[in-house]
Amino acid sequence: MRVAKRMVVRGEEVEITVELEERPVADEMWERLPMKSKARLRGGDEVHFPILVPEAVEPSDRYGIEAGDVAYWPEGNSLCIFCGPAADDSPRDAEDFTKVGRVVEGLEGCASVRANEELRIEAAQ
């Protein structure tokens, strides 16, 4: 039986637990933990932060990204946590993203993340 890999994104006032999918990009991220990065915000519905996963190449997903999804954005070398619905309530175009996991705890904490806040990404204990 497979034990799910979980990572925790920690900021000054937030702790978000992500369960990773079994995918090459997620596996490579897992192998590179722990990491640090600076948060970037997009309209209050998305937190993303630069990480480099240079070997990971996968086709983009062809389904919409939803609140609670976590995806790698290769063009921006960033991990994205989708905190809420898109501004216009439409599904996000997943063409540019590779879904790597899902938030299982702490999604409500996204609202407290500030731009340029240092985030630590670690394996969950």
N, C-alpha and C positions, 0 to 999 in steps of 0.2 A: 504494500500500500504506500502510495506517494504521500510524503508530508509536504504540505504547501510551504513555499518559501515566502516569508514576509519581511518587508523592510519598513523602517520607521523614518519619517521625515520630521525632524525636530527643529523648531525655531524658538524664538524668545518666549512665546506664549502659546505655542501650538505643538501638538504631537499627532501626526497623521499616520495610520498604519495601512500599508498597502499589501495585498496578497498578489504575488506575481504569477503570471501565466507561464506555462511551459513553452517558451519561444526562444530562439537564439538571442534576440536583443535583450530580453529579460535575464537570460542566463549570463550574458556578458556583463550586464549591470551588476548582478549579484556577485560575480567574481571580483569586481572592482570596489566593492564596499570595504570600508567606509569612504564616503566622499563629502566634500563641502562645496557649497555654491551660494550665489546671491540670488535672492528671489526677484522675479520680474512679474508684474501684474498686468492683466489684460481685462479691463472693464469689470472687475469684481467677480467675474465668473470663471476665471482661470488663473492659476498660479503656475508659472513655468520658471525653470532655472537651468542654466547651462551645465551640461555634463558631456563628456566626450566618450562615445562608444564607437571607435573608428572601425572595428572589424564587423560590426553588426550591420548586415544588409538583408532586408526582407522587403517583399512587396508591401505596399501600403494596404491598409484594410479598406474594404469596399462597403462598409456599413457605417452608420452614423455614430458619432461619439456622444455619449450621454454623461450627465452629471454623475460623478463618482468614478468615472473611468480615468485611467492613468495611461498616457501614451508617450512614446518617444517621437520627437519631431526632428528628423535627420537634417533638414535644411538649416534649422537653427541650433543644431547640436544641443537640444534641450529636452528635459523631461517635463511634461505638462500634466497638471492635476486639474481636471475639469470639475469645478466646485458647484456650478449651477447651470441652468439652461442658458443657451445662447441668448444674446440680448433680444433677438426677435422671436424667441421660443422655437426656432426651427432647429432640426437636427444639424449638428456640425458636419461639415464635409470631412470625412476621414481619409480622403485621398492622400493627404500629406503626412498622415500619422500612422504609427504602428502601435496598436494597443499592447501594453505590457502587463497591465494589472487592473485592479479595482480597489478603491478605498473601502476598507472594512471597519474602520474606526477613525473618528475625528474629522469627518468631512466638514462639520460645522466650524471647525477651527480655521478654515481657509480665509474667512472674513477678517481674521486678526493678523494675517501675514502682511507685512509692510514691504514696499519696494526697497530693494537693496538689503533686506534683512538676511543675515547669514543663516543658511539652512544646513543641517547635518543629516546625511542620509546613511543609515546604519542598518545592519541586520537586526531584526526583532529578536528579542531574547525569549 
